[in-house]
Amino acid sequence: MAQKGVQLDQETISCSICLDLLKDPVTIPCGHSYCMKCIKSHWDEEDERKIHSCPQCRQTFTPRPVLVKSTMLAALVEELKKTGLQAAPADHCYAGPEDVACDVCTGRKLKAFKSCLVCVASYCEKHLQPHYESSAFEKHKLVEPSTKLQENICSRHDELMKMFCRTDQQCICYLCSVDEHKGHDTVSAAAERTERQRELEVSRQDIQQRIQDRQKDMKVLQQEVEAINRSADKAVEDSQKIFSQLIRLMEERSSEVKRQVRSQQEAEVRRVKELQEKLEQEITELKRKDAELKQLSHTEDHTQFLHNYPSLSPLSGPTDSSSINIRPLRYFEDVTAAVSAVRDKLQDVLRDKWTSVSLTVTEVDVLLSPPEPKTRAEFLKYSREITLDPNTANTKLLLSEENTTATLMSERLSYSDHPDRFTGWCQVMSRESLTGRCYWEVERRGRGVYVAVTYKNISRVGSSNECGFGHNDKSWALDCDNNSYNFWYNRVNTPISGPQSSRLGVYLDHRAGVLSFYSVSETMTLLHRVQTTFTQPLYAGVWIWSHGASAEFCKLQQSEVI
């Protein structure tokens, strides 16, 4: 309690202008005390009005009171200074450059605690007390401290703007309503605020709902990220296991070939060495026999020669020379050739299948795929340059314009044989494989032109349905006759209506399984749309059955406009 008393004394002997301990304290007629310098400065500012007032209670004095130093207060201040106590408020109570300052404080101003919309002034906590204590301020509207209070005052009439002109959509004072805004749709600012508040609440509800929706979307996307990461990690792990198994299998096969070669090598070397030993023994025997015969041949005594000749041992049978197979020096070279053939076959399989693996990786579908194009300019962003593969062209199709145009001839052309060539159907495929989003256009001349897409493994030899575009489950084709369209897939014909045009647009979204055909003129008209699942890369193609008809794959630019 003693400490509280000292604190009250400190507040009592503080100057309400500089908010510091009184210096040369003086007491004015109303009983309030100030630093002599502070109250002199305050009254100097009021000299022009000839009325001097108390900064706290606003009591006025005429003439200007004579100031005399209060010795009792001065002694009390000196005593408090000796105790080391400070009466000044903490620095954070003072108004800084960014703060709203109290309009009543003089000297160093305190931060405003509230602003009054009626008084059009801001007050610190101390100077705000009359608004709480006096009934005269009961209807005053207190708000958070604001530097924009003057915006509430009509610049023309110097009155509070308590009305709103709906005609001109601006705040006005009551004098404006009977002056330049006379006859306008005017309401009180409070009524307009209520109306706008309702609109604001509706907007806030909409915003809050959208926030909730976006937060849900964020949660879904986060789950998608986690799922992608889990799936990718598992795919990498599983792929590494599979490739490790393949590597292990290859190593096992390599070891097996090595073991077999070495085993066969040992057997063959052993067989040869055994034959060598037999030959060496035979050579030794022959040399010994030759020595005996030589010795006998040198015997001079005829009787002795004839006596010893029958005792000569007979020669053993010679080694069968047919067991020594004389052949070119090729022993295990065929093994190398066989292993090379296996390698080539594996390379072919990996090359053919690797596209499907890569395609599967790139077709991972996240939620953020771009929308499908609507205008030709948007389609042209996905334009692909298509060239035709001569090795696939039927011998009646003449390719020209750098292999972008196919024309059906009446006679066969001298093309070389090729396993990729269509032998029965007058068809040709593109060199380029098509994945992702692609768009191309075909300009047709004459009737009997089918615009198609197909898998690479479509049959090529003969005239069966397995070879014809649109007549199997490996190709899709649009028959562009002069008077009608027909879509073909797996031998099923779907008649299609649409505007006739010599130019057809084809849009492919491989990942989404979308294939669309468009009639292209001044506008683009959708003729037919396929929604399916593509399991392999696709190739563009055409089938022409009318002599003299042609199909040209157009070179497109993104800036092109029909």
C-alpha positions as CSV (number, residue, x, y, z in Angstrom):
1,M,0.0,0.0,0.0
2,A,2.9,2.3,0.8
3,Q,4.3,1.8,-2.7
4,K,0.8,2.7,-4.1
5,G,0.8,5.9,-2.1
6,V,4.2,6.9,-3.5
7,Q,3.0,6.2,-7.0
8,L,0.0,8.5,-6.4
9,D,2.2,11.2,-5.1
10,Q,4.3,10.9,-8.2
11,E,1.3,11.4,-10.5
12,T,0.1,14.3,-8.4
13,I,3.3,16.2,-8.8
14,S,3.7,15.5,-12.5
15,C,3.1,18.2,-15.1
16,S,0.2,17.2,-17.4
17,I,1.9,19.2,-20.2
18,C,5.4,17.7,-20.3
19,L,4.4,14.6,-18.3
20,D,7.6,14.9,-16.3
21,L,8.2,15.8,-12.6
22,L,7.3,19.4,-12.0
23,K,10.2,21.9,-12.6
24,D,9.7,25.3,-10.9
25,P,6.1,24.2,-10.0
26,V,3.3,26.8,-10.1
27,T,-0.3,26.5,-9.1
28,I,-2.9,28.4,-11.2
29,P,-6.2,29.8,-9.8
30,C,-8.2,26.6,-10.6
31,G,-5.8,24.5,-8.4
32,H,-3.9,22.6,-11.1
33,S,-0.1,22.7,-11.0
34,Y,2.3,22.9,-13.9
35,C,6.0,23.6,-14.7
36,M,6.3,27.3,-14.9
37,K,7.9,27.1,-18.3
38,C,5.2,24.7,-19.6
39,I,2.2,26.8,-18.6
40,K,3.9,30.0,-19.8
41,S,4.4,28.5,-23.2
42,H,0.7,27.3,-23.2
43,W,-0.6,30.8,-22.3
44,D,1.7,32.5,-24.8
45,E,-0.1,30.6,-27.5
46,E,-3.4,31.8,-26.2
47,D,-2.4,35.5,-25.9
48,E,-4.0,36.4,-29.2
49,R,-7.4,35.4,-27.9
50,K,-7.0,37.3,-24.7
51,I,-8.4,34.3,-22.8
52,H,-6.2,31.9,-20.9
53,S,-7.3,28.5,-19.8
54,C,-6.3,25.5,-17.8
55,P,-5.1,22.6,-20.1
56,Q,-6.9,20.1,-17.8
57,C,-10.2,21.5,-16.7
58,R,-10.5,24.2,-19.4
59,Q,-11.4,26.9,-16.9
60,T,-10.6,30.4,-18.3
61,F,-8.9,33.3,-16.6
62,T,-9.1,37.0,-17.5
63,P,-6.6,38.7,-17.2
64,R,-3.7,36.3,-17.4
65,P,-2.8,35.1,-13.9
66,V,0.5,36.0,-12.4
67,L,2.6,32.9,-11.8
68,V,4.4,32.4,-8.5
69,K,6.6,29.3,-7.7
70,S,5.1,26.9,-5.2
71,T,7.8,26.3,-2.6
72,M,6.0,23.3,-1.0
73,L,5.7,21.4,-4.3
74,A,9.3,22.3,-5.2
75,A,10.5,20.8,-1.9
76,L,8.4,17.7,-2.4
77,V,9.8,17.2,-5.9
78,E,13.3,17.5,-4.6
79,E,12.6,15.0,-1.9
80,L,11.3,12.5,-4.5
81,K,14.3,13.0,-6.7
82,K,16.5,12.0,-3.7
83,T,14.7,8.7,-3.4
84,G,15.5,8.0,-7.1
85,L,11.9,7.6,-8.1
86,Q,10.7,8.9,-11.5
87,A,7.3,10.2,-12.3
88,A,7.5,10.2,-16.0
89,P,5.4,7.5,-17.8
90,A,7.1,4.8,-19.8
91,D,8.4,5.9,-23.2
92,H,6.0,3.6,-25.0
93,C,3.2,5.9,-23.9
94,Y,4.4,8.7,-26.0
95,A,3.1,9.2,-29.5
96,G,5.7,8.3,-32.2
97,P,5.6,9.5,-35.9
98,E,3.3,6.6,-36.9
99,D,1.0,6.9,-33.9
100,V,-2.2,9.0,-33.4
101,A,-1.4,11.6,-30.8
102,C,-3.7,13.0,-28.2
103,D,-5.2,16.3,-29.3
104,V,-5.3,17.7,-25.7
105,C,-1.8,17.0,-24.6
106,T,0.7,19.9,-24.9
107,G,4.4,19.5,-25.1
108,R,5.3,15.9,-25.7
109,K,2.0,14.2,-26.6
110,L,0.8,10.8,-25.5
111,K,-0.6,8.2,-27.7
112,A,-4.3,8.5,-28.3
113,F,-6.4,5.8,-26.6
114,K,-9.6,6.6,-28.5
115,S,-11.0,9.0,-31.1
116,C,-14.4,10.7,-30.7
117,L,-16.4,11.0,-33.9
118,V,-18.6,13.8,-32.3
119,C,-15.7,15.8,-30.9
120,V,-13.6,15.0,-34.0
121,A,-10.7,14.7,-31.7
122,S,-8.4,12.0,-30.3
123,Y,-7.6,11.5,-26.5
124,C,-5.1,9.7,-24.4
125,E,-6.4,7.6,-21.6
126,K,-6.1,10.4,-19.1
127,H,-7.9,13.1,-21.2
128,L,-10.5,10.6,-22.3
129,Q,-11.8,10.2,-18.7
130,P,-14.5,13.0,-19.0
131,H,-16.1,10.9,-21.8
132,Y,-16.6,8.1,-19.3
133,E,-17.4,10.2,-16.3
134,S,-19.7,12.9,-17.6
135,S,-23.3,12.3,-19.0
136,A,-22.7,15.2,-21.4
137,F,-20.5,12.8,-23.5
138,E,-22.9,9.9,-23.2
139,K,-24.0,9.9,-26.9
140,H,-20.5,10.5,-28.3
141,K,-19.1,7.7,-30.5
142,L,-15.7,6.5,-29.5
143,V,-13.7,4.5,-32.0
144,E,-10.1,3.2,-32.3
145,P,-7.6,6.1,-32.7
146,S,-7.8,7.5,-36.3
147,T,-5.8,10.1,-38.2
148,K,-8.7,10.5,-40.7
149,L,-11.2,12.3,-38.4
150,Q,-11.1,15.4,-40.5
151,E,-12.5,13.4,-43.5
152,N,-15.8,13.2,-41.5
153,I,-16.1,17.0,-41.7
154,C,-17.8,18.6,-44.7
155,S,-15.2,20.8,-46.3
156,R,-17.9,23.2,-47.5
157,H,-20.1,23.6,-44.5
158,D,-17.7,22.5,-41.7
159,E,-20.3,20.1,-40.4
160,L,-20.2,16.4,-39.6
161,M,-21.2,14.4,-42.6
162,K,-24.0,12.2,-41.1
163,M,-25.8,11.6,-44.4
164,F,-25.2,9.7,-47.6
165,C,-26.2,10.6,-51.1
166,R,-27.0,7.5,-53.1
167,T,-27.4,9.5,-56.3
168,D,-23.8,10.7,-56.2
169,Q,-22.5,7.9,-53.9
170,Q,-20.8,10.1,-51.4
171,C,-21.1,11.2,-47.8
172,I,-22.7,14.6,-47.1
173,C,-23.7,16.9,-44.2
174,Y,-27.3,17.9,-43.5
175,L,-26.7,21.3,-45.2
176,C,-25.6,19.6,-48.4
177,S,-28.8,17.6,-48.5
178,V,-30.8,20.8,-48.8
179,D,-28.3,22.6,-51.0
180,E,-26.4,21.0,-54.0
181,H,-27.9,17.5,-53.2
182,K,-31.4,18.7,-53.0
183,G,-33.9,16.3,-54.6
184,H,-31.3,13.4,-54.5
185,D,-31.8,10.0,-53.0
186,T,-30.4,10.7,-49.5
187,V,-30.4,8.6,-46.4
188,S,-28.6,8.7,-43.1
189,A,-25.0,7.5,-43.1
190,A,-26.1,4.9,-40.5
191,A,-28.9,3.5,-42.7
192,E,-26.5,3.3,-45.7
193,R,-23.9,1.6,-43.5
194,T,-26.5,-0.9,-42.4
195,E,-27.3,-1.7,-46.1
196,R,-23.7,-1.9,-47.0
197,Q,-23.0,-3.9,-43.9
198,R,-25.4,-6.5,-45.2
199,E,-23.7,-6.6,-48.6
200,L,-20.4,-6.8,-46.8
201,E,-21.5,-9.8,-44.8
202,V,-22.7,-11.5,-47.9
203,S,-19.3,-10.8,-49.5
204,R,-17.5,-12.1,-46.4
205,Q,-19.6,-15.2,-46.4
206,D,-18.7,-15.8,-50.1
207,I,-15.0,-15.1,-49.3
208,Q,-15.1,-17.4,-46.3
209,Q,-16.7,-20.1,-48.4
210,R,-14.1,-19.7,-51.1
211,I,-11.4,-19.8,-48.4
212,Q,-12.8,-23.1,-47.2
213,D,-13.0,-24.4,-50.7
214,R,-9.4,-23.4,-51.4
215,Q,-8.3,-24.9,-48.1
216,K,-9.9,-28.1,-49.2
217,D,-8.2,-27.8,-52.5
218,M,-4.9,-27.2,-50.8
219,K,-5.5,-30.3,-48.6
220,V,-6.3,-32.4,-51.7
221,L,-3.2,-31.0,-53.5
222,Q,-1.1,-31.8,-50.4
223,Q,-2.5,-35.3,-50.4
224,E,-1.7,-35.5,-54.1
225,V,1.9,-34.5,-53.4
226,E,2.2,-37.1,-50.7
227,A,0.6,-39.7,-53.0
228,I,2.9,-38.7,-55.9
229,N,6.0,-39.0,-53.6
230,R,4.9,-42.4,-52.2
231,S,4.1,-43.7,-55.7
232,A,7.3,-42.4,-57.2
233,D,9.4,-43.8,-54.3
234,K,7.7,-47.2,-54.7
235,A,8.1,-47.1,-58.5
236,V,11.8,-46.4,-58.2
237,E,12.2,-49.1,-55.5
238,D,10.3,-51.7,-57.6
239,S,12.0,-50.7,-60.8
240,Q,15.4,-51.0,-59.1
241,K,14.4,-54.5,-57.9
242,I,13.2,-55.5,-61.3
243,F,16.4,-54.2,-63.0
244,S,18.5,-55.9,-60.3
245,Q,16.7,-59.1,-61.1
246,L,17.4,-58.6,-64.8
247,I,21.0,-57.8,-64.1
248,R,21.2,-60.9,-61.8
249,L,19.6,-63.0,-64.5
250,M,22.1,-61.6,-67.1
251,E,25.0,-62.3,-64.7
252,E,23.7,-65.9,-64.2
253,R,23.4,-66.4,-67.9
254,S,26.8,-64.9,-68.4
255,S,28.2,-67.3,-65.8
256,E,26.4,-70.2,-67.3
257,V,27.8,-69.5,-70.8
258,K,31.2,-69.1,-69.3
259,R,30.9,-72.4,-67.4
260,Q,29.6,-74.2,-70.5
261,V,32.3,-72.8,-72.7
262,R,35.0,-73.7,-70.2
263,S,33.6,-77.2,-69.7
264,Q,33.4,-77.8,-73.4
265,Q,36.9,-76.3,-73.8
266,E,38.3,-78.8,-71.2
267,A,36.5,-81.7,-72.9
268,E,37.7,-80.8,-76.3
269,V,41.3,-80.1,-75.2
270,R,41.3,-83.4,-73.2
271,R,40.1,-85.3,-76.4
272,V,42.7,-83.7,-78.5
273,K,45.4,-84.5,-76.0
274,E,44.3,-88.1,-75.7
275,L,44.6,-88.3,-79.5
276,Q,48.0,-86.6,-79.3
277,E,49.2,-89.2,-76.8
278,K,48.1,-92.0,-79.1
279,L,49.9,-90.4,-82.0
280,E,53.0,-90.0,-79.9
281,Q,52.9,-93.6,-78.9
282,E,52.4,-94.7,-82.5
283,I,55.3,-92.5,-83.7
284,T,57.5,-94.0,-81.0
285,E,56.5,-97.5,-82.0
286,L,57.1,-96.7,-85.7
287,K,60.5,-95.2,-84.9
288,R,61.5,-98.4,-83.0
289,K,60.2,-100.6,-85.8
290,D,62.1,-98.5,-88.3
291,A,65.3,-98.9,-86.3
292,E,64.8,-102.7,-86.3
293,L,64.2,-102.8,-90.0
294,K,67.2,-100.5,-90.6
295,Q,69.4,-102.8,-88.5
296,L,68.1,-105.9,-90.4
297,S,68.6,-104.2,-93.7
298,H,72.2,-103.7,-92.9
299,T,72.9,-107.4,-92.2
300,E,75.4,-108.7,-94.7
301,D,74.9,-112.4,-94.0
302,H,72.1,-113.5,-96.2
303,T,71.4,-116.6,-94.1
304,Q,71.3,-114.5,-90.9
305,F,68.9,-111.9,-92.6
306,L,66.5,-114.6,-93.7
307,H,66.7,-116.3,-90.3
308,N,65.8,-113.1,-88.4
309,Y,63.3,-111.6,-90.8
310,P,60.3,-113.8,-89.7
311,S,60.9,-112.8,-86.1
312,L,60.1,-109.1,-86.8
313,S,56.9,-108.1,-84.8
314,P,54.0,-107.0,-87.0
315,L,53.1,-103.3,-87.2
316,S,50.1,-102.3,-85.1
317,G,47.1,-100.7,-86.9
318,P,47.4,-97.0,-87.6
319,T,45.4,-94.4,-85.7
320,D,42.1,-93.7,-87.6
321,S,42.8,-90.4,-89.4
322,S,39.1,-89.7,-89.7
323,S,38.9,-88.9,-86.0
324,I,41.1,-85.9,-86.8
325,N,38.6,-83.5,-88.3
326,I,40.4,-80.9,-90.3
327,R,38.2,-77.7,-90.4
328,P,38.6,-74.0,-90.5
329,L,39.7,-72.4,-87.2
330,R,36.2,-71.8,-85.8
331,Y,35.6,-73.3,-82.4
332,F,33.5,-71.0,-80.1
333,E,32.9,-68.2,-82.5
334,D,29.3,-69.4,-82.9
335,V,28.8,-68.9,-79.2
336,T,29.7,-65.3,-79.6
337,A,27.4,-65.0,-82.5
338,A,24.5,-66.6,-80.6
339,V,25.1,-64.3,-77.6
340,S,25.3,-61.3,-79.9
341,A,21.9,-62.3,-81.4
342,V,20.4,-62.5,-77.9
343,R,21.9,-59.0,-77.2
344,D,20.4,-57.6,-80.4
345,K,17.0,-59.1,-79.6
346,L,17.1,-57.6,-76.1
347,Q,18.1,-54.3,-77.5
348,D,15.1,-54.4,-79.9
349,V,12.8,-55.3,-77.1
350,L,14.1,-52.6,-74.8
351,R,14.0,-50.1,-77.7
352,D,10.4,-51.0,-78.6
353,K,9.1,-51.3,-75.0
354,W,11.1,-48.4,-73.6
355,T,8.8,-45.9,-75.3
356,S,5.9,-47.4,-73.4
357,V,7.8,-47.1,-70.2
358,S,8.8,-43.5,-70.8
359,L,5.2,-42.7,-71.9
360,T,3.9,-44.3,-68.7
361,V,6.2,-42.1,-66.6
362,T,5.3,-38.9,-68.5
363,E,1.6,-39.6,-68.3
364,V,1.4,-39.4,-64.5
365,D,-1.7,-37.3,-64.1
366,V,-1.7,-34.6,-61.5
367,L,-4.8,-32.4,-60.9
368,L,-3.3,-29.3,-62.6
369,S,-3.6,-30.3,-66.2
370,P,-4.4,-27.3,-68.5
371,P,-7.9,-27.0,-70.0
372,E,-8.7,-28.4,-73.4
373,P,-8.2,-25.8,-76.2
374,K,-11.2,-24.0,-77.5
375,T,-10.0,-21.7,-80.3
376,R,-7.8,-22.4,-83.3
377,A,-5.1,-20.2,-81.8
378,E,-5.1,-22.3,-78.7
379,F,-4.9,-25.5,-80.8
380,L,-2.0,-24.2,-82.7
381,K,0.0,-24.0,-79.5
382,Y,0.2,-27.8,-79.7
383,S,0.8,-28.0,-83.4
384,R,3.1,-30.8,-84.6
385,E,4.9,-31.1,-87.9
386,I,4.0,-34.4,-89.5
387,T,6.1,-36.2,-92.2
388,L,5.2,-39.5,-93.8
389,D,7.4,-42.6,-93.6
390,P,8.2,-43.8,-97.2
391,N,8.9,-47.3,-95.8
392,T,5.2,-47.6,-94.8
393,A,3.6,-46.3,-98.0
394,N,1.7,-48.6,-100.2
395,T,3.3,-48.9,-103.6
396,K,0.4,-47.0,-105.2
397,L,0.9,-43.9,-103.0
398,L,3.2,-41.2,-104.4
399,L,4.8,-39.1,-101.6
400,S,5.8,-35.6,-102.4
401,E,6.4,-32.1,-100.9
402,E,9.2,-33.5,-98.6
403,N,7.0,-36.5,-97.7
404,T,4.1,-34.4,-96.4
405,T,1.7,-35.2,-99.3
406,A,0.3,-38.6,-100.4
407,T,-1.4,-39.1,-103.8
408,L,-3.1,-42.3,-105.0
409,M,-1.8,-43.3,-108.4
410,S,-3.3,-45.8,-110.9
411,E,-0.1,-47.7,-111.3
412,R,2.2,-49.2,-108.7
413,L,5.5,-47.4,-108.0
414,S,8.9,-49.1,-107.8
415,Y,9.3,-49.1,-104.0
416,S,11.8,-51.6,-102.5
417,D,10.4,-54.3,-100.2
418,H,10.2,-53.3,-96.6
419,P,8.6,-55.1,-93.6
420,D,6.8,-51.9,-92.5
421,R,5.1,-51.4,-95.9
422,F,1.3,-51.7,-96.3
423,T,0.9,-54.2,-99.1
424,G,-2.9,-54.4,-99.5
425,W,-4.4,-51.1,-98.2
426,C,-3.4,-47.8,-99.8
427,Q,-2.2,-46.4,-96.5
428,V,0.8,-44.6,-95.1
429,M,1.9,-43.7,-91.5
430,S,3.9,-40.8,-90.1
431,R,7.5,-41.1,-89.0
432,E,6.8,-39.3,-85.8
433,S,5.2,-41.0,-82.8
434,L,2.6,-38.9,-81.0
435,T,2.2,-38.6,-77.2
436,G,1.2,-35.8,-74.9
437,R,-0.9,-33.0,-76.5
438,C,-0.6,-32.7,-80.3
439,Y,-2.5,-31.0,-83.1
440,W,-2.2,-31.2,-86.9
441,E,-4.2,-30.4,-90.0
442,V,-4.7,-32.4,-93.2
443,E,-5.7,-30.7,-96.5
444,R,-7.6,-33.2,-98.7
445,R,-8.2,-33.0,-102.4
446,G,-10.7,-35.3,-104.0
447,R,-13.0,-37.9,-102.4
448,G,-12.1,-41.1,-100.6
449,V,-9.6,-39.8,-98.0
450,Y,-9.5,-41.3,-94.5
451,V,-7.6,-39.3,-91.8
452,A,-6.4,-41.7,-89.1
453,V,-4.3,-42.4,-86.1
454,T,-2.9,-45.8,-85.4
455,Y,-0.6,-47.9,-83.1
456,K,2.7,-48.9,-84.7
457,N,2.0,-52.6,-84.3
458,I,-0.9,-52.6,-86.8
459,S,-0.6,-55.4,-89.3
460,R,0.9,-54.4,-92.7
461,V,0.7,-57.4,-95.0
462,G,-2.4,-58.3,-97.0
463,S,-5.9,-56.8,-97.3
464,S,-7.5,-58.1,-94.1
465,N,-9.3,-55.9,-91.6
466,E,-6.3,-56.2,-89.3
467,C,-4.4,-53.9,-91.7
468,G,-7.1,-51.2,-92.5
469,F,-7.3,-48.0,-90.6
470,G,-10.5,-47.9,-88.5
471,H,-11.2,-51.6,-89.1
472,N,-9.5,-53.0,-86.0
473,D,-8.9,-52.0,-82.3
474,K,-5.5,-50.5,-83.1
475,S,-6.6,-47.6,-85.2
476,W,-9.2,-44.8,-85.5
477,A,-10.2,-43.1,-88.8
478,L,-12.5,-40.4,-90.1
479,D,-13.8,-41.0,-93.6
480,C,-14.0,-37.6,-95.3
481,D,-16.2,-37.9,-98.4
482,N,-17.4,-34.9,-100.4
483,N,-20.9,-35.0,-98.9
484,S,-20.6,-36.8,-95.5
485,Y,-18.3,-37.9,-92.7
486,N,-18.1,-41.4,-91.1
487,F,-16.0,-42.4,-88.1
488,W,-14.6,-45.9,-88.0
489,Y,-13.2,-47.9,-85.1
490,N,-12.9,-51.7,-84.9
491,R,-15.2,-52.1,-88.0
492,V,-17.9,-50.0,-86.4
493,N,-19.2,-47.1,-88.6
494,T,-20.6,-44.0,-87.0
495,P,-22.2,-41.4,-89.4
496,I,-21.3,-37.8,-88.5
497,S,-22.9,-34.5,-89.6
498,G,-20.9,-31.3,-89.9
499,P,-19.9,-28.6,-92.2
500,Q,-17.9,-29.7,-95.2
501,S,-14.3,-28.4,-95.4
502,S,-11.3,-29.5,-97.4
503,R,-9.2,-29.1,-94.2
504,L,-9.5,-31.4,-91.2
505,G,-7.9,-30.7,-87.8
506,V,-6.9,-33.5,-85.5
507,Y,-6.3,-32.9,-81.7
508,L,-4.8,-35.6,-79.5
509,D,-4.4,-35.6,-75.7
510,H,-2.7,-38.9,-75.3
511,R,-2.7,-38.7,-71.5
512,A,-6.3,-37.8,-71.2
513,G,-7.3,-40.4,-73.9
514,V,-8.9,-37.7,-76.0
515,L,-9.0,-37.8,-79.9
516,S,-11.0,-35.0,-81.6
517,F,-11.6,-34.3,-85.3
518,Y,-12.5,-30.8,-86.5
519,S,-13.8,-29.2,-89.7
520,V,-11.5,-26.2,-90.2
521,S,-12.6,-23.1,-92.1
522,E,-13.1,-19.6,-90.8
523,T,-14.1,-21.3,-87.6
524,M,-13.4,-24.7,-86.1
525,T,-16.3,-27.2,-85.7
526,L,-16.0,-30.3,-83.7
527,L,-17.0,-33.3,-85.8
528,H,-16.3,-36.2,-83.5
529,R,-14.6,-36.8,-80.1
530,V,-13.3,-40.0,-78.8
531,Q,-12.7,-40.7,-75.1
532,T,-10.6,-43.8,-74.5
533,T,-7.4,-45.0,-73.0
534,F,-4.3,-45.1,-75.3
535,T,-1.9,-47.8,-74.3
536,Q,0.9,-47.0,-76.9
537,P,2.2,-44.0,-78.7
538,L,0.1,-43.2,-81.8
539,Y,1.1,-42.4,-85.4
540,A,-0.8,-40.2,-87.8
541,G,-1.9,-41.8,-91.1
542,V,-4.1,-41.5,-94.2
543,W,-5.9,-44.1,-96.3
544,I,-6.8,-43.1,-99.9
545,W,-9.0,-45.2,-102.1
546,S,-10.0,-42.8,-105.0
547,H,-7.4,-42.5,-107.8
548,G,-6.1,-38.9,-108.1
549,A,-7.1,-38.0,-104.5
550,S,-4.5,-36.7,-102.2
551,A,-3.9,-35.7,-98.5
552,E,-1.4,-33.1,-97.4
553,F,-0.2,-32.7,-93.8
554,C,0.0,-28.9,-93.4
555,K,2.9,-27.0,-92.0
556,L,1.4,-24.9,-89.2
557,Q,2.6,-21.9,-87.3
558,Q,1.2,-20.6,-84.0
559,S,0.6,-17.2,-85.5
560,E,-1.3,-18.6,-88.5
561,V,-4.9,-17.3,-88.9
562,I,-7.3,-18.6,-91.5
